[in-house]
């Protein structure tokens, strides 16, 4: 036997007696987005249909079996048993509908996703052509830059053709005899 009740905000509760256990499933969500929490409790076989109560603190489920009454608290945070008997005198009784199965049994199997196509390898990039702007010229690999009578080269151990050197760390001008950059302290 399984029962269902539509709660507020798109939530549904499913209650099912499976042998000596009661399984409570709280389901919520809209199209394409489904969340579900399910918990089982040892209650024994039901002697009457369960009763749902709406209280100010949430929803309480009462289950009656040969072992006695059991109470379950249903909240957005989850499903938990209540020890003792809660006060239900001013609670609203919610109607239950008998259903064939709980959502976990009645949901259709998901279709497997189609495998992704392998990525195509990238085309190798063409080497950069030397760039010229007025009296400035720049080349890559190794990086060289010339502007007027000044030139700079990176990625090579040779000094610039005009005799001027620059710190590879910060770009400040350095002398050929310098062992450290006077600007940033980088070891040359």
Secondary structure as UniProt FT lines:
FT   STRAND          2..6
FT   TURN            9..10
FT   STRAND          12..18
FT   TURN            19..20
FT   STRAND          21..30
FT   TURN            31..32
FT   STRAND          33..42
FT   STRAND          51..55
FT   TURN            56..57
FT   STRAND          58..65
FT   TURN            66..67
FT   STRAND          68..75
FT   TURN            76..77
FT   STRAND          78..82
FT   TURN            89..90
FT   STRAND          92..94
FT   STRAND          97..99
FT   HELIX           103..106
FT   STRAND          131..133
FT   TURN            134..135
FT   STRAND          136..139
FT   TURN            140..142
FT   STRAND          143..147
FT   TURN            148..149
FT   STRAND          150..154
FT   TURN            161..162
FT   STRAND          165..166
FT   TURN            168..170
FT   STRAND          173..174
FT   TURN            176..177
FT   TURN            182..184
//
